[in-house]
Amino acid sequence: MERAGFRYGTPLEPARDPQLQRSLSPAQINTAVADTICKKRHNVIGVWAAVEAAYQQRLIEANKPALEALRAANAARLRTASAVVGHE
């Protein structure tokens, strides 16, 4: 973004810029184009997804016993519901 003359501190800031919330303007178009090029050049979406997945995997591992108990309880509920509606 900086190469294109824009200064935003995070990838989410352009979408929150009040100057870009009004009717469609050349500034909005230029910012959107620069934002897209920048995000693609630096693989922002790929990096973001990888980091988010890593955080989620840590949380899954840290809470594995509780999650497995919930899975078992949910499976039991599904078996019961299936028996009630006659799809056993």
N, C-alpha and C positions, 0 to 999 in steps of 0.2 A: 504494500500500500504506500509506503513511504517513497518508493521509487516513482510512483505515479502522483506524488504530491499530497498524499493524505496522511494524517497522523492520528492513528487510533492505537490505544494501548492493548486492546484485546480483539480477538476475532468477532466478538459479539457487539462491539461498540458501533460499527456502521449501522446496524439495524436499529439501534437506539438513538441515533443522532436526530435531535429535534428538527434540524435544518432539512432532513430528508423525509420528514413525516408529512410534509405538505403535498400539494399536487405534483405530478411528475414533471421533473425539470431536467435540464442538461446536467446539473450537478448530481442529481440522483442517478441518472444513467451512467455518468462517468464514475461515480463512486461504486455502483454495483458492478460495473465491468472490471474496475481495478480490484475490487474485493474478490471477485471470482477468479481472476488471473492469479492474484496473490495466494489465495487458498489452494488453488490447483498446483502452483509452483512449489509450495512448501508442504504439500500433502497434508493440510490441516485436518481434513475429514478423516483420513487414514490414521494419522497420529492420534487424533481425538478418540476414535473408535478403539484403537489398541489400548490406550491408557484407561479408558472407561471399562473395557473388558477385563483388564488386569485388576482394577479396583474391585469389580464385581466378583472375579474369581477368588480374590483374597477374602471377601466377605462370605462367599459360599463355603470356602474351606474353614473359616473361623466359626461358622454357624452350622457345620455339616450335621451334627447330631440332631439339632432342632429341626432342620430342614427335612431330614430323613423321617423324623417322627411326623411332621406335617404331611409328607408324601404318603406315609402309611395310613394316616387318619383319613386323608382325602380318598385314597383307594378304597378304604372300608366304606366310606359314605357313598361312593359310586356303586359299589357292589350292592349295598342296601337299597339305593334308589332304583337300580336296575331290577332287583328282585321285586320291589313294590310295583313297578310298572309292568312286570312280567317279561322282561327281556333277559332273563338269567341264562 
